[in-house]
Amino acid sequence: MFLKFCAKVMKPIFLLTVFLSLMQATVFAQSDVEKKIQTQLILAEDGETINLPAGTIEIGGTLSLDGKNNITLRGAGQDKTILTFKKQTQGAEGLKITNAQNIVLEQFTVEDSKGDLIKAQGVKGLEFRDITARWTGPPKASNGSYALYPVQCQTVRIERCTAIGASDAGIYVGQSDSVWVTACVAKNNVAGIEIENTTHAWVWKNQAFANTGGILVFDLPDLPKKQGGHVKVYDNLIGRNNFKNFAPKGNIVGKVPPGTGVMILATNDVEVYQNKIWENKTASTAIVSYFISENPIKDKQYNPYPSRVYIHDNIYSEGKRMPTWKSKLGFIFWWKFGKKVPHILYDGIENPDWKDAQGHIKPEYKICIGPNENGTFANIRADKLGLFKGKISKDKTPYDCAF
């Protein structure tokens, strides 16, 4: 009888011991995988392909690749290889790539890093293919700034990627040259896709929805690369970008009002065409100077005015319009227009140095508004530097041009 009693007691204890041993082995195995991946990144030779295993892999510190050429980092699939940084204790970025050439990242997911999920800096020839970069759980200000973050790079290709939950921009390309972003999905970010101080960029066939702002093309001051431009945004679906703005205080995108489809700020040579832009409740398309932010400008080399912007052949919905009251810009739109906010808005702040003797903007600097379906227009005449007392003009005639 006593032996039977001992057997009954010892059996669950034995099973518990086995279970705990397996758990310890799993954690140890996860640590082994992280060490193996980082070692491969350090020792990779030119032309090498590093294959990431299938499964959810816990990573405790930033994975880094520096000074390498012609390297491919490949997972078993977006839904099969998941690098999770939820328990990250070292570094901020999930994956960081620096001073490299011809780097390909494909077929895996990165999630829940403390800072940016994938950051690439100083890379010539960079491809993101079939990558998911996300923060799980409700979007919040403590999420990292950027999901996919190439900065100061050349020849960047971002294809079939998904970005979710960034407190700044889901797909952000900054101070780079020769860029394309295509067939991507950006949702539940403050900015879905942002092209900043970047030249020669093509953004097409993407879906930007449920962000605060869908697609932003910005030039900002105080950056090493002073001017972007030559950007084409076309054939995208940009809808219902009415999500609350959860950017940390002080961030410039914190001033983007919920309900913004496309915003072009202080940059030049931007063409927005053949997009479907619908149910963005505050501003379907806004063309604005940096003065609209009301931030001081200390960078003497910075140009705060937009120029050579061409908006044409887009389809705008006639859906419900109710500008947000939770941002100054949104409140102004509501104050001026109520529920009938025109789909294309221009702040009307012009550089006096760009005017001819008759006071007209010279052709090489003009804002052009072509034909658009339901493309109502207004110049909000914010040229009184924040007073917004100018008389609104809905006359498109001065902007009837093309380039």
GIFENCOR-V418297 format. One record per pair of residues at least 12 apart in sequence whose C-alpha atoms are under 8 Angstrom apart, sorted by the first residue. I is the first residue (numbers start at 1). J is the second residue. Records with the same first field share a line. If there is no record, write none. Layout:
I->J, J
This chain:
30->57, 58, 59
31->58, 59
33->57
34->57, 58, 59, 60
37->52, 63
38->63, 64
41->64, 65
42->64, 65, 66
44->68, 71
45->68, 69, 71
46->68, 69, 70, 71
47->69, 70, 71, 72
48->70, 71, 72
49->71, 72, 73, 74
50->71, 72, 73, 74
51->73, 74, 75, 76
52->73, 74, 75, 76, 81
53->75, 76, 81
54->75, 76, 77, 80, 81, 82
55->80, 81, 82
56->80, 81, 82, 83, 84
57->81, 82, 83, 84
58->83, 84, 85, 86, 87
59->83, 84, 85, 86, 87, 88
60->85, 87, 88, 89, 90
61->85, 88, 89, 90, 91, 92, 94
62->90, 91, 92, 93, 94, 95, 96
63->93, 94, 95, 96
64->95, 96, 97
65->95, 96, 97, 98
66->97, 98, 99, 100
67->98, 99, 100, 101
68->99, 100, 101
69->100, 101, 102, 103
70->101, 102, 103, 104
71->102, 103, 104
72->103, 104, 105, 106
73->103, 104, 105, 106
74->104, 105, 106, 107, 108
75->106, 107, 108
76->107, 108
77->107, 108, 109, 130
78->107, 108, 109, 130, 131, 132
79->108, 109
80->108
81->107, 108, 109
82->108, 109, 110, 111
83->108, 109, 110, 111
84->110, 111, 112, 113
85->110, 111, 112, 113, 114
86->111, 112, 113, 114
88->113, 114
91->114
92->113, 114, 115, 116
93->113, 114, 115, 116, 117, 118, 119
94->110, 111, 113, 114, 115, 116, 117, 118, 119
95->117, 118, 119
96->118, 119, 120
97->118, 119, 120, 121, 123
98->120, 121, 122, 123
99->121, 122, 123
100->122, 123, 124
101->123, 124, 125, 126
102->123, 124, 125, 126, 127
103->123, 125, 126, 127
104->126, 127, 128, 129
105->127, 128, 129, 131
106->128, 129, 130, 131
107->129, 130, 131
108->130, 131, 132
109->131, 132, 133, 134
110->131, 132, 133, 134
111->133, 134, 135, 136
112->134, 135, 136, 143
113->135, 144
114->143, 144
115->143, 144, 145, 146
116->144, 145, 146, 147, 148, 149
117->133, 134, 144, 146, 147, 148, 149
118->133, 146, 147, 148, 149
119->148, 149, 150, 151
120->149, 150, 151, 153
121->150, 151, 152, 153
122->151, 152, 153, 154
123->152, 153, 154
124->153, 154, 155, 156
125->153, 154, 155, 156
126->153, 154, 155, 156, 157
127->156, 157, 158, 159
128->157, 158, 159, 161
129->158, 159, 160, 161
130->159, 160, 161, 162
131->160, 161, 162
132->161, 162, 163
133->147, 148, 161, 162, 163, 164
134->147, 162, 163, 164, 165, 166
135->164, 165, 166
136->165
138->165
139->165, 166, 167, 188, 189, 246
140->165, 167, 246, 247
141->167, 246, 247, 248
142->167, 248
143->165, 166, 167
144->166, 167, 168
145->166, 167, 168, 169
146->166, 167, 168, 169, 170, 171, 172
147->163, 164, 165, 166, 169, 170, 171, 172
148->163, 170, 171, 172
149->171, 172, 173, 174
150->172, 173, 174, 176
151->173, 174, 175, 176
152->174, 175, 176, 177
153->175, 176, 177
154->176, 177, 178, 179
155->177, 178, 179
156->177, 178, 179, 180
157->179, 180, 181
158->180, 181, 182, 184
159->181, 182, 183, 184
160->182, 183, 184, 185
161->183, 184, 185
162->184, 185, 186
163->185, 186, 187, 189, 192
164->186, 187, 188, 189
165->187, 188, 189, 190
166->188, 189, 190, 191
167->189, 190, 246, 247, 248
168->189, 190, 191, 247, 251, 253
169->189, 190, 191, 192, 193, 194
170->186, 187, 189, 190, 191, 192, 193, 194
171->186, 192, 193, 194
172->193, 194, 195, 196
173->194, 195, 196, 198
174->195, 196, 197, 198
175->196, 197, 198, 199, 224, 225, 228
176->197, 198, 199
177->198, 199, 200, 201
178->199, 200, 201
179->199, 200, 201, 202
180->201, 202, 203, 204
181->201, 202, 203, 204, 206
182->203, 204, 205, 206
183->204, 205, 206, 207
184->205, 206, 207
185->206, 207, 208
186->207, 208, 209, 211
187->208, 209, 210, 211
188->209, 210, 211, 212, 243
189->210, 211, 212
190->211, 212, 213, 243, 244, 245, 246, 247, 253, 254
191->211, 212, 213, 214, 215, 216, 253
192->208, 209, 211, 212, 213, 214, 215, 216
193->208, 214, 215, 216
194->215, 216, 217, 218
195->216, 217, 218
196->217, 218, 219, 220, 228
197->218, 219, 220, 225, 226, 227, 228, 229, 267
198->219, 227, 228, 229
199->227, 228, 229, 230, 231
200->229, 230, 231
201->229, 230, 231, 232
202->231, 232, 233
203->231, 232, 233, 234, 236
204->232, 233, 234, 235, 236
205->234, 235, 236, 237
206->235, 236, 237
207->236, 237, 238
208->236, 237, 238, 239, 241
209->237, 238, 239, 240, 241
210->239, 240, 241, 242, 243
211->240, 241, 242, 243, 244, 258
212->241, 242, 243, 244, 245, 256, 257, 258, 259, 260
213->241, 242, 256, 257, 258, 259, 260, 261, 262, 263
214->238, 239, 241, 260, 261, 262
215->238, 261, 262, 263
216->262, 263, 264, 265
217->263, 264, 265, 267
218->263, 264, 265, 266, 267
219->265, 266, 267, 304
220->266, 290, 302, 304
221->297, 298, 299, 302
222->298, 299, 302
226->301, 302
227->267, 302, 303
228->267, 268
229->267, 268, 269, 270
230->268, 269, 270, 271
231->269, 270, 271
232->270, 271, 272, 273
233->270, 271, 272, 273, 275
234->271, 272, 273, 274, 275
235->273, 274, 275, 276
236->274, 275, 276
237->275, 276, 277
238->261, 262, 275, 276, 277, 278
239->261, 276, 277, 278, 279, 280
240->259, 261, 278, 279, 280, 281
241->258, 259, 260, 261, 279, 280, 281
242->258, 259, 260, 280, 281
243->258, 259
244->258
245->257, 258
252->293
255->293, 327, 329
256->327, 329
257->282, 324, 326, 327, 329, 330
258->281, 282, 324, 330
259->279, 280, 281, 282, 283, 284, 323, 324
260->280, 281, 282, 283, 284, 285, 286
261->277, 278, 280, 283, 284, 285
262->283, 284, 285, 286
263->285, 286, 287, 288
264->285, 286, 287, 288, 306
265->287, 288, 289, 290, 305, 306
266->288, 289, 290, 303, 304, 305, 306, 307
267->304, 305, 306, 307
268->306, 307, 308, 309
269->307, 308, 309, 310
270->308, 309, 310
271->309, 310, 311, 312
272->310, 311, 312, 314
273->311, 312, 313, 314
274->312, 313, 314, 315
275->313, 314, 315
276->314, 315, 316
277->314, 315, 316, 317
278->315, 316, 317, 318, 319
279->317, 318, 319, 320, 321
280->321
281->320, 321, 322, 323, 324
282->321, 322, 323, 324, 330, 333, 341
283->323, 341, 342, 343, 344, 345
284->316, 343, 344
285->343, 344, 345
286->344, 345, 346, 347
287->306, 344, 345, 346, 347
288->305, 306, 346, 347, 348, 349
289->304, 305, 306, 347, 349
290->304, 305
291->304, 385, 386
292->347, 382, 385, 386
294->386
305->349, 350, 351
306->367
307->364, 365, 366, 367
308->364, 365, 366, 367, 368, 403
309->366, 367, 368
310->367, 368, 369, 370, 402, 403
311->368, 369, 370, 372
312->369, 370, 371, 372
313->370, 371, 372, 373
314->371, 372, 373, 375
315->372, 373, 374, 375
316->343, 372, 373, 374, 375
317->374
318->374
320->339
321->339, 340, 341
322->334, 338, 339, 340, 341
323->338, 339, 341
342->375, 376, 377, 378
343->374, 375, 376, 377
344->375, 376, 377, 378
345->377, 378, 379, 380
346->378, 379, 380, 381
347->379, 380, 381, 382, 383
348->379, 380, 381, 382, 383
349->381, 382, 383, 385
350->383
366->399
367->399, 401
368->399, 400, 401, 402, 403
369->396, 399, 400, 401, 402
370->400, 401, 402
377->394, 395, 396
378->392, 393, 394, 395, 396
379->392, 393, 394, 395
380->392, 393
381->393
